[in-house]
Each structure stands twice: as C-alpha cells, then as structure tokens.
Amino acid sequence: MSPLWRDELGVYLSPHRVCLVRMQRGLRPRLQAEHQRRFEDVRDDSWSQPLEALGKLLAEESWRGARLRVVLADHWVRYAIVPWSAALSSPEERLAHARQLLASVYGDAVAGWDVRISEAAPNTTRVACAVPGELIAAVAQVCAARGGLLLSLQSQLVASYETWRHSLPRANAWFVSIEQGSLAAARLARSGWDRVHVVRIGADWTRELKRLQIFGRLASSAPGEGQVYVDAPCAWREIAVGAAGSAGASGLQWLEESTGTPTTLQRLGMTRRIAA
C-alpha cells in the first residue's frame, strides 16, 4: 500500500488526558475510531503518565500501523514573538535571535529546549516555539517503538490556530485556545501575531477571558475590532455564557465546528473539544 494511503492517527497529549483519532485515508477520509483517556489527581505537568498511556494504546490492534500527527498541550510549550529584522540574513541567525528572546522572557528554564520558528513573509513577525527536547525525544521513541511514523509535532495553540484561521479576522483580534489547566492566546495583527499570552488557569478561567476582552477593547479603534475568538471544550461555553448572564453579554466569539471532510488534526481538535 502506498504511504499516501496509510491511515493517520491524531494524538493529543496533555498532563490531564490523551485523545486519539484514527482517520482512514483515501479520496474521502473518514473517522475509524476515537478514544480519550483521562488521568485523575494530576498534581504537576509531567508527561510520563500520558506517554505511558499512549504507548499502551499504540500496542493495541485498533491503533497500529498508522502514521501519527501529535499535538502537545500548551502546558509544555513556551512562546515568543520575533520581530522582523533585516539584519538577520540566515535561518541560523534567526534561530539564535529567537533563543535570545525566549531566554529574556523565561531565563534558564528554556536553555537546551528545542526551538522552532514559524515561516513568514519579509517585514512580518514570526513566532518562536520552545518545547523540552526530552519530551520530543520521548514522543518519537514511543511512536517508533510501536512502528508508527511521526509525521508532525505541533503545539496546541499553533494547531488550533491553523484549524480556525479561515474563521478569524486578519487583524485586531485575539485567538484563544483553552485546555484544563492552561489558556494560550495570540493577538492577531496585520504583520502576524504581535503578542502571545499563556497562563495557568483553574476554576476562575473566565476571568482570564474577561481580561483579554478588556485588552482587546483598549487596543481597538473601531467597535467591530478587539474581539476574542475562543477555541474551547464545548461544555465550557455554557459555563462562560452562564457566568456572563447571556450569550450576548459574554461578548466572546465561540468558534463552531464547520461542515465538510475534516483533516486528521481538525478531527482531533473536534474530539478534544467534545470529550472534555
């Protein structure tokens, strides 16, 4: 069978759960299976428990023999905005610059982490994303041990943005992706993302959304600008609307599932939102 027609697995890993979807490839890809495994009494951001669970799942017949696309929760990711600089003429120089920016924000905590920079047109900002090298190596090892080919590895904020970008304005808005324990937000500008905001959250996560709304209104120059577009578990939408009193009062744009045939990562995101 051609590798292009092999099934794909979408895998979402967070300290609190693992989500999997299996998509049968072909002219009309379709969902074959989906699964979620939750972990109780999680006290830290360790990745040992979700990776152990993933290894056991990949050993099962229903999840074997496929290529994998993995999304990592933002608990394990650090971001920095990299302004355009004409003085940086090579990928190596841009990477070194990104590392300096990350170190200026997070200090020695990100020393030795794996850093990637987004592609962007000249004169526009880029986004630097740092992930612990040990985590990347552990994911690759689990996939290889079960005969799976790792096709892609992305952070939740980046993967979610790619899923929803067709529904977002080009500028003057916030895009937010929420998961238990973590909220990550990117402010959209004409030159690309111009700010990234990542916080740990608890039961008061609606307060962080309200804070972003205030930021958006203060930075906007017209009534239709400064909106906050939210990618969140479906059940959480009702909580936020109830806390605000009504959907209109909340002032948030809750992103809704689109019709059509989803990609593996789009279907994975849907499972993540519905199963939470």
N, C-alpha and C positions, 0 to 999 in steps of 0.2 A: 504494500500500500504506500502511495506517495506520502511523504511527511506533511504535505499541504492538506491532506485529508484526514490526518490523525486527530482524534478527539483532543479537546483542550480542557484543562482544569483551571478554574479560577479559585484562588485561595486567598482568604482574608485572615490575617493574624493580628490579634491584639492580646494584651495581658488577660482580658476577660473572656475571650471566646475565639473559636476558629469557625469560619464559614467556608464551605466548598460548593462549587457548582461544576457539573460536567456537561460540556456542550459537544454535541455530535456535529462534526464539520461537514461541509458539503455546500451545494448550491443554496440550500435553505437550512442553516444551522438551527438546531433545536436543543432544548434542555433535556438531558437524560436523567440527571439526578442532582439533588441538592441536599445539604446537611449542615447543621450547626451543632457545635458542642460548647457549652458554657462551663466556666470554672467558678466555683464558689469561694468566698472568703479570700479573694485576691488582695494581698497587702502591699505589693510593690509592682514595678514594671518589668519584672523578669520575663524573659522569653523562653525559658526552659520548659515550662508546662505546655504552652501552645505548640512548640516544636515537637515535643514528645507525642502529643496528641496527633499532630499532623503525620508523623512517621508511622504511627499505628494505623491511621486511616488509609494512607497510601499503600499499606501492605494488604488491604482488603481488595478482593477481586473487582468490586464495582468502581474503584478509583485507580486501577493500574493502567499502564500502557498509554498514557496521555502526556501531552506537553503541558507545562504549567506557566500560568501568569499569576504572580504573587503580589499582593498589596499589603503593606505594613501600616499598622495604626500609627498615628502621629505621636503617640507616647514615646516612640523610639527615634524620632526624627527632629532635626534642628534645621531652621531655615535662615537665610539672609538674602536681602536684596542687593544685587550687584549693579551699581550704576554703570552706564556706558562710559568707556574711556578709550579715546583714540590712541592713547599711548601704549595700550596693550595690544600687541600685534600677533600673538600666537596663543593657541589653546593652553600651553603650559603657563604662560604669564597670566592668563585669565583665571586659571585654576589656582595659582599661587595667591592672586588677589582675593579670590573667593575665600580661601583658607584664612587669610588675614582678617577679613571681615567677620567670619564666623568666630575666630578667636577673640576678636574685640568685643563680641557680644556674650560668648559663652565661656571664654577663658580656656584653661587646660582641659576642661571636660570633654572637648571635641578633638583634642590632639590625637592623631592617629586614626580618626574616623574616616570612612570612605566618603569623598565629596564628589558630587556631580553638579554640572551647571546646565541650565536649560538653553536650548537653541533660541536665538532671537536675531532679528534684523539689526543692522547697524543703527546706532543712535537710540536704541531702546534698552531698557533694563533687562537683566537676566535674574534668575532665581537660583541660588545655591542651596543644595540639599545635602545634609550630612547624616550618615547612618553608621552606627558602630560596625567596624569591619568584622568583629566576631559574629554579629548577627547575620550579616550577609553570607559569611562562610558557612555558618550553621544551616541556613536555609538551603544553600547549594548542596551541602552534604546530605541533608535529609532527602532532597529530590533525587540526587544521583544514586543514593543507597536503594531507592525503590525503582530505579530505572526510568525516572522521569527527566525530561529535558526542560530546564528552566529557560523560558522564552523571555520573560521580563520581570522586573522587580521595581515596584513603584511605591511611593508614599501615598497615604490616604488622600491628603489634600490635593496632590497633583492628579491622581487617578480620578477623583471625584470631579475636579475642575474639567478634565478632558471629557467626562461623561456629559456634563451640563453646559459646556461653553456655548453651545448653539442656542441656549435659552437665556443667556446672560447679555447685558449691555456691554459695549466695548470699554466703557469707562464710567467713572463717577458712581461706583457701587462697591459693596462688599460681597464676597462669596464666602460662605461659612460651611464647614463640614464638621459634624459633631458625632462623637462616639462616647460611650460610657467612660468617664474619667478624663476626656480630652476634647478641647474645642480649638480648631485651627481656622484662621480666616485670612483671606488675601484681599487687599484693596485693589480694584481694577482701575487703571489709568490708561490714557492713550498711548503711553510709551511702554505698557506692560504692567505687571504688578509693581506697585510702588511702596507697599508695606505688607508685612506678614505678622500676624498676631497669633501666638499659640499659648494656651493656658491650660492648667489642670482644672477640672471642674468637679463639683459634687452635686448635691441636690439643688443648689442655687444657680444652676447653669443659665436659667432665663435672665439672670442679672447681667451676665456677660453679653447676651444678645442685645439687651437694652442699652448697654454701654456702647456697642458698635453702632446702634441706631443713632445715638447722640453724636458720635464721631462723624457719621455719615451726613447728618443734617448740618453740623457745623462746617463741614468741608464742602458742602454743595452750594451752588449758586442759583439753582432753579428748583422749584417744588418737586419735579419728577426725578431729581437726582438724589444720590446718597442712600438708595435703597439697599436693604440687606437681604440677599438671596440665600436660603438655608437648605442644605442637604442634611437630613436628619432622619433617625428612625421614625417610622410612621406614627407610632404611639406617642412620641414626644410632641408631635404637632398639637395634638389635643390638649396636652398638658400646658403648652405655651399659650395657646388660644384661651384656655380656661383661666390662666393666671392673668391674662390681659383683659378678660371680660367678654371679648368677642373677637372674631377674626379680623374685623376692620380695625379694632382698637390696637391689635398687636402690631400692625404696620410692617409685618415681615412677609417676604415673598417665599412661601414654602414651595419648593420645586416638586413638580408632579411627574410621575412616570409617563414617558412618551410611548406611543404605539410603534409598531414595526418590529423587525427582527433585531434583537439586541446582539452586540458583540459579547464575548466572554466576560470582559470586565464590566460592561453595562449590566449583564445579568447578575454578576457577583454583587454589584452595588445594590441592585434591587433586593436580592436575598438578604444582604446585610441590613437594609432598612426595614424590611418586613419582619425579619426574625428577631430583631432586638426586643 
